């Protein structure tokens, strides 16, 4: 009897089609990591300058912005979950801060 394939499983062909893109992505991440580690290990660098790294490492700022945006959704969800545990005073304080930014 043949085993049924669940709908959410990718076929071998789909996986093979994705692999070249993943290899490119892994290669790019390796390049970014190497650039950051080279900068951090440079004995002449006295103070770490994140903006310098972002400005002078091709593709790093774009990657960082995408990462932060994807993380933004997780942070928002965590905040929503924790609101129920806060006191009224804490909620009012947060509300004032939000109103101040509008």
N, C-alpha and C positions, 0 to 999 in steps of 0.2 A: 504494500500500500504506500502511496506517495504522500509525503508530508506536505501539508498546506503551508504556503508562504504567507506570513502575516503582511498586512497592507503596508505597515510602516518600515519593513525591511527593504533596503536598496538591493537591486539586482547587481550581479557582478559587472554588467556593462555600465550601469550607472556609477558604480564605484571606480571603475577603470577610467571613466570620463572625468571624474572629479580629481583623481590623483595628480595629473599634471598641474592643475591649479594649486593644489595643496603643496606640491614640491616647490613651486614658485613662491608661495606664501612663506613656507619654511625657510627657503633661501633668503628671502627678504628680511625675515625676522632675525635670522642668524647675522646678516649684515648689520642690521640696526644694533643688535646686542654687542657685536664686536666693536662697533664705533663707540658706543657708550662705555664699554669696558676699557677700551684704549684711552679714552679721555680720562676716566676715573683713575687709571693706573699711571697716568703721566705725572712724574714727580715734580715737574715744573708748575703744574696747576696747584695754586695755593688755596683757592676758594672755588668750590663747585658752582658753576653757573648754568642752571637748567635752561635758561633762555638761549644761551650760547649753543648748547647741545641741540635744542630744538631748531634753531636757525641754521646751524651748520652741518646737520646730518640729514641728507636728502631723504625725504619721506617720513622722518620721525615725527614731525609736528602733525602731519595728516593721520598717522597711526595713532598718536596720542589723543587727538580730537575724537577719532572714531571710538577708541577705547573708553574715553570719558563719557561719551554719549550713551554707549551701551551700558555702562555702569550707572549712569543717571537713572535709568529705569529701575534698576535693582534698589538703589538708594531710596527712590520715591516709594517703592513698594514696602521697604522696611519701615519707613516713616509712617505710612498708612497703618501698618500692623501695630506699631507701638503707640499710636495716638490714644487708643482705648485704655492704656495703662496710666496715662497722665492725669494729674489732678486738674481741676477746673482752673486753678491759679496758673499752672504751667501752660495749659491750653490758651488762656487769655494772654499770657506773655508772648507766646508764639504768634498769636493773632495780631498783637500790636506790632511786632517786628515785621510781619508780612504786610500789614497796612502801611507801615512806614516806607516800604520799598515801592509801593504802587504810585 
